[in-house]
Amino acid sequence: MEPERRSSGVRLVEEPAGPVRATLLPTSRGKIIGKHPGIRGVIGVLKRVAKSNCTVLVTGESGTGKELAVAALHDASSRAKGPLVSVNCGAIPETLIESELFGHAKGAFTGAVATHRGKVGAAEGGTLFLDEVGELPLAAQVKLLRLLQQREYSPVGDSRTVKCDLRVVAATNRDLEAEVVAGRFREDLFYRLNVVQVRLPPLRERSEDVELLAGFFLKAYTEASGREDVTGFTPEALDALRAHDWPGNIRALENAVERAVLLCPGPLVDVEDLPQKVRKGRAARSEATALPDAGIDLRAAVSAFENRLIKQALERTRGNKNRAAQLLGLNRTTLVEMLKRKHFEDTDAEPGAARAATGTDDDR
C-alpha cells in the first residue's frame, strides 16, 4: 500500500491504492479483492479448470463470494460469450423447481398456459450456476443427475428428450457429504457435482483482507450515496472491523460499511458508526485486557492468551498446521515447536483443540 496519509493525526484508508493493487480478478459480476493465500489459491484452481467442461462445486459459508468465484470461472472459460444463468435452488418452491429448471409444456399443470423454456434451456452454450444446490428436492436431483450424465432432459409434461450443451457449476454452504449420509442428497449426484471442489475461506480467516475490502466498499458507497465528504476510517474503527468474526462474511462487512457511510457525520467512519455487534465485540476485548486492581501474573496471562489463539487457529483449520501457522503469522516449524513446548497433545480441557494439535494428513 502507499504511505498512509494523515489528517489531524488520523489515518485515512482510501481507494484506489490498496484495494486496486490487491484486486485478484475483475469478473462480470464484480471484483474479487484480497491478498490472502487461500483466495489466491482459489483463483489459481479456477483458472486451471476453466477451459475444461468439468463440473465444479464451490463450497463456503454464506457471504463468502461464491457467485463471484463462479463468474470468474465462466469468464475464463471457452463459454464466456454464452450466458451465465444463475438459479437459487433454495428460493424456488418445491412444487415449481422442476419447471423452473427444465421448463414445461403448455398445459402440463394448472396455470401452465404457455410453453416455458426453463433455466437449463436458457443456459444453452453457456454456464448454469446452481446456487444452494443442497436445497434441491430428491425428485429434482434425479433429473439433474440425468442432465449431468447424458446431457439431456425432458421438460415437465413433455415426452420429448432435449439435448443440451452447457456447463454446470454448483455452490452450497451445506456439508453435502453429511446430507448424503442423512439421505437428503443423492450420493451419485454428489460425486457428479464434486469433480473439482473449490472452498472459499470465511472472512475470519482473512483478517488481512478486511481493511482492503472495507476501503473498496467505502469508495463504492460514498460515490453511490453522494457522501464524498466521508474519506476513510479512524484507527479505532479499523481495529474493530479487523477483530470482528464476521459470521455473515463479506456480505455482512459490505452492509456494515454501507450503513456507516450513510450514518456517520464525516469525514471519518468511527467505531460509533459501526453496527452494535461490532462495537460490543471491541468493548468486550478492551475489558478483557484491562489490568485488574489486584495486579496480574503477566507471564501466565500472556501464555494463556497465546494458547487460546493457537487453539482457535488449529480448530479453524481442522488441525492443518501449515494453515494454522499462516493465520498466526508464524513459520510452521515455529508453531510445531510451540505445540511441543506447551504439551498441546496432552491437553484435555478442549478436546477439539487437542485433537487438532495432532495434525492431519494435509501436514505430511
C-alpha positions in Angstrom: 0.0 0.0 0.0 1.0 3.6 -0.5 2.3 5.6 2.5 -0.6 6.5 4.7 -2.0 10.0 4.6 -2.7 11.8 7.8 -5.2 14.5 8.7 -5.2 15.8 12.3 -3.3 12.7 13.3 -5.9 10.2 12.0 -5.1 7.6 9.3 -7.2 7.6 6.2 -7.9 4.4 4.3 -8.9 5.2 0.7 -9.3 3.7 -2.7 -7.8 3.2 -5.1 -4.3 2.5 -3.7 -4.8 -0.6 -1.6 -7.8 -2.4 -3.0 -6.9 -1.9 -6.6 -3.4 -3.3 -6.2 -4.9 -6.3 -4.3 -7.6 -7.0 -6.8 -7.1 -10.6 -7.9 -9.7 -10.7 -10.7 -12.4 -8.5 -12.1 -15.4 -10.6 -13.1 -18.7 -9.9 -14.9 -20.4 -9.9 -11.5 -17.9 -7.7 -9.6 -14.3 -7.7 -8.4 -12.6 -10.4 -6.3 -10.4 -8.5 -3.9 -7.8 -9.7 -1.4 -4.3 -10.9 -0.7 -5.0 -13.9 1.4 -3.2 -17.0 0.1 -6.4 -19.0 0.3 -8.1 -16.6 -2.1 -5.2 -16.6 -4.5 -5.2 -20.4 -4.4 -8.9 -20.4 -5.3 -8.3 -18.2 -8.3 -5.5 -20.4 -9.4 -7.7 -23.5 -9.4 -10.5 -21.8 -11.2 -8.1 -20.6 -14.0 -6.7 -24.1 -14.4 -10.0 -25.8 -14.8 -11.8 -23.0 -16.7 -11.1 -24.3 -20.2 -12.4 -27.8 -19.4 -16.0 -28.8 -19.3 -15.8 -30.4 -15.8 -18.4 -29.8 -13.1 -17.2 -27.6 -10.3 -18.6 -27.5 -6.7 -18.0 -24.2 -4.9 -18.3 -24.5 -1.1 -18.2 -22.0 1.6 -20.2 -20.1 4.2 -22.9 -17.7 3.2 -21.5 -14.4 2.1 -18.0 -15.6 1.1 -18.4 -14.7 -2.5 -19.3 -17.9 -4.2 -21.2 -16.1 -7.0 -18.0 -14.1 -7.9 -16.0 -17.3 -8.0 -18.5 -18.9 -10.4 -18.4 -15.7 -12.6 -14.6 -15.9 -12.6 -14.8 -19.5 -13.8 -17.3 -18.6 -16.5 -15.4 -15.6 -17.8 -12.2 -17.6 -18.2 -13.9 -20.5 -20.0 -14.5 -21.1 -23.7 -18.2 -20.4 -22.9 -17.6 -16.8 -21.8 -19.6 -15.5 -24.8 -22.5 -17.6 -23.8 -24.9 -16.9 -20.9 -24.2 -17.3 -17.2 -27.6 -18.3 -15.8 -28.0 -18.4 -12.0 -30.6 -20.3 -10.1 -31.1 -20.0 -6.4 -32.4 -23.5 -5.6 -33.4 -22.5 -2.1 -35.6 -19.6 -3.2 -38.0 -21.6 -5.5 -41.0 -23.5 -4.1 -40.5 -27.3 -4.3 -43.6 -27.7 -6.5 -42.1 -25.3 -9.1 -38.4 -26.2 -9.0 -38.5 -28.8 -11.8 -40.5 -26.5 -14.1 -38.1 -23.6 -13.3 -35.1 -25.7 -14.1 -36.2 -27.9 -17.0 -39.2 -25.9 -18.4 -42.7 -27.2 -19.0 -45.1 -27.9 -21.9 -48.3 -25.9 -22.3 -51.0 -27.5 -20.2 -48.5 -29.6 -18.1 -50.3 -28.4 -15.0 -52.8 -25.9 -13.8 -51.6 -22.4 -14.8 -49.2 -23.6 -17.5 -50.9 -21.5 -20.2 -47.8 -21.4 -22.4 -44.6 -23.4 -23.0 -41.8 -22.4 -20.7 -38.1 -22.9 -21.7 -36.6 -23.2 -18.2 -33.2 -22.2 -16.9 -31.4 -25.2 -18.5 -32.6 -24.1 -21.9 -31.7 -20.5 -21.2 -28.1 -21.6 -20.3 -27.5 -23.4 -23.7 -24.0 -22.8 -24.8 -23.0 -21.2 -21.5 -22.9 -22.0 -17.8 -25.7 -23.0 -15.5 -25.0 -21.9 -11.9 -27.0 -23.9 -9.3 -26.7 -21.9 -6.1 -27.6 -23.7 -2.8 -27.8 -27.0 -4.7 -28.2 -28.8 -1.4 -31.7 -27.4 -1.2 -32.9 -29.4 -4.3 -35.6 -31.9 -3.5 -34.9 -35.5 -4.4 -37.1 -35.6 -7.4 -35.3 -32.7 -9.0 -31.9 -34.3 -8.0 -32.8 -37.4 -10.2 -33.4 -35.1 -13.2 -30.2 -33.1 -12.6 -28.2 -36.4 -12.4 -29.6 -37.4 -15.9 -28.6 -33.9 -17.2 -25.1 -34.4 -16.0 -24.7 -38.0 -17.1 -26.4 -37.9 -20.5 -26.6 -34.1 -21.3 -30.3 -34.4 -21.9 -33.5 -33.7 -20.1 -37.3 -33.7 -20.6 -39.5 -30.6 -19.8 -42.3 -31.2 -17.3 -45.3 -32.6 -19.1 -43.4 -33.3 -22.3 -42.3 -36.7 -23.6 -39.5 -35.1 -25.8 -35.9 -35.6 -24.9 -33.9 -32.4 -25.3 -30.2 -32.5 -25.8 -28.2 -29.7 -24.2 -24.7 -28.2 -24.3 -23.8 -26.4 -21.1 -21.5 -26.5 -18.1 -23.0 -27.0 -14.7 -21.4 -25.3 -11.7 -22.9 -25.7 -8.2 -22.5 -24.0 -4.9 -23.5 -24.8 -1.4 -22.9 -23.7 2.2 -24.1 -27.2 3.4 -21.9 -30.2 4.1 -23.2 -32.4 1.2 -21.4 -35.5 2.4 -23.4 -35.2 5.7 -26.6 -34.6 3.6 -25.8 -37.9 1.7 -25.4 -39.8 5.0 -28.7 -38.3 6.2 -30.5 -39.4 3.0 -31.3 -35.9 1.9 -28.9 -35.8 -1.1 -28.1 -38.5 -3.6 -24.7 -39.9 -3.4 -24.3 -40.4 -7.1 -25.3 -36.8 -7.8 -22.8 -35.6 -5.2 -19.9 -37.4 -7.0 -21.1 -36.0 -10.3 -21.0 -32.4 -8.9 -17.8 -32.8 -6.9 -15.4 -33.4 -9.8 -13.5 -30.3 -8.7 -14.3 -28.7 -5.3 -13.3 -25.1 -4.5 -13.6 -23.9 -0.9 -13.9 -20.2 -0.2 -12.4 -19.3 3.2 -14.6 -17.3 5.6 -13.7 -13.7 6.3 -12.5 -14.6 9.8 -9.6 -16.5 8.2 -8.8 -13.5 6.0 -8.2 -10.7 8.6 -5.6 -9.2 6.4 -8.2 -8.6 3.7 -10.8 -6.8 5.9 -9.2 -3.4 5.5 -8.9 -3.8 1.7 -12.5 -4.8 1.4 -13.7 -2.1 3.7 -11.8 0.5 1.7 -13.3 -0.8 -1.5 -16.9 -0.7 -0.2 -16.3 2.7 1.3 -15.4 4.2 -2.0 -18.3 2.4 -3.7 -20.9 3.6 -1.3 -19.6 7.2 -0.9 -19.9 7.6 -4.7 -23.3 5.9 -4.8 -24.8 7.9 -1.9 -23.1 11.3 -2.7 -21.2 11.2 0.6 -17.8 12.3 -0.9 -17.2 14.0 2.5 -16.6 10.6 4.0 -12.9 9.9 3.3 -11.8 7.0 5.5 -11.9 5.2 8.8 -10.4 6.1 12.2 -7.8 3.6 13.5 -10.2 2.5 16.2 -12.9 1.7 13.6 -10.4 -0.3 11.6 -9.3 -2.2 14.7 -12.9 -3.1 15.4 -13.5 -4.2 11.8 -10.4 -6.4 11.7 -11.1 -8.0 15.1 -14.8 -8.9 14.4 -15.5 -12.6 13.5 -17.9 -11.6 10.7 -20.3 -14.6 10.8 -22.0 -13.1 7.7 -18.6 -12.8 6.0 -18.1 -10.3 3.1 -21.8 -9.6 2.7 -22.0 -8.6 6.3 -18.9 -6.4 6.1 -20.3 -4.7 3.0 -23.6 -4.0 4.8 -21.8 -2.6 7.8 -19.7 -0.2 5.7 -22.8 1.0 3.7 -24.6 1.7 7.0 -21.6 3.6 8.4 -21.2 5.7 5.2 -24.9 6.7 5.4 -25.0 7.5 9.1 -21.5 8.9 10.0 -21.2 12.7 10.3 -17.9 12.5 8.5 -15.2 12.9 7.4 -14.1 9.6 9.1 -16.1 6.5 10.0 -15.6 5.9 13.7 -16.4 3.0 16.0 -19.7 4.5 17.0 -20.8 4.5 13.3 -20.4 0.7 13.1 -23.2 -1.9 13.9 -23.7 -2.6 17.6 -22.3 -6.2 17.4 -19.0 -4.9 16.1 -18.8 -2.2 18.8 -19.8 -4.7 21.5 -17.0 -7.1 20.5 -14.4 -4.4 20.6 -15.7 -3.2 24.1 -15.6 -6.8 25.4 -12.0 -7.2 24.2 -11.0 -3.9 25.8 -12.4 -5.0 29.2 -10.7 -8.4 28.9 -7.3 -6.7 28.6 -7.9 -4.3 31.4 -5.4 -4.6 34.3 -7.2 -5.9 37.5 -6.8 -3.8 40.7 -5.1 -6.7 42.4 -2.5 -7.0 39.6 -1.8 -9.9 37.3 0.7 -12.6 36.6 1.8 -11.3 33.2 3.7 -14.3 32.0 0.7 -16.6 32.8 -1.7 -14.2 31.2 0.4 -13.9 28.0 0.8 -17.7 27.9 -3.0 -18.3 28.3 -3.8 -15.7 25.6 -1.2 -17.4 23.3 -2.7 -20.8 24.0 -6.2 -19.6 23.1 -5.1 -18.2 19.8 -3.2 -21.3 18.9 -6.2 -23.5 19.7 -8.5 -21.3 17.7 -6.2 -21.4 14.7 -6.0 -25.2 14.8 -9.8 -25.6 15.2 -10.5 -23.3 12.3 -8.1 -25.1 10.1 -9.1 -28.6 11.4 -5.6 -29.3 12.6 -3.7 -28.2 9.5 -0.5 -26.8 10.9 0.5 -25.1 7.7 -2.7 -23.1 7.5 -2.8 -22.5 11.3 0.8 -21.1 11.2 -0.3 -18.7 8.4 -3.2 -17.4 10.5 -0.8 -16.8 13.4 1.9 -15.2 11.2 4.4 -17.9 12.2 6.6 -20.4 10.3 5.2 -24.0 10.5 8.4 -25.2 12.4 7.9 -22.4 15.0 4.3 -23.5 15.6 5.3 -27.1 15.9 7.9 -26.3 18.5 5.4 -24.2 20.4 2.9 -27.1 20.4 5.6 -29.4 21.8 6.7 -26.9 24.4 3.1 -26.3 25.5 2.3 -30.0 25.5 -0.9 -29.4 23.5 -1.2 -33.1 22.7 -1.7 -33.7 26.4 -4.4 -31.0 26.8 -7.8 -32.3 27.6 -9.6 -29.1 28.6 -10.7 -28.6 25.0 -10.9 -31.9 23.2 -11.4 -30.5 19.7 -8.3 -28.3 20.1 -6.2 -31.2 21.5 -7.2 -33.4 18.6 -6.4 -30.6 16.1 -3.0 -30.2 17.6 -2.0 -33.7 16.5 -2.3 -32.7 12.9 -3.9 -34.1 9.7 -2.9 -35.7 6.5 -2.5 -32.3 5.0 0.5 -31.7 7.2 2.5 -34.6 5.8 
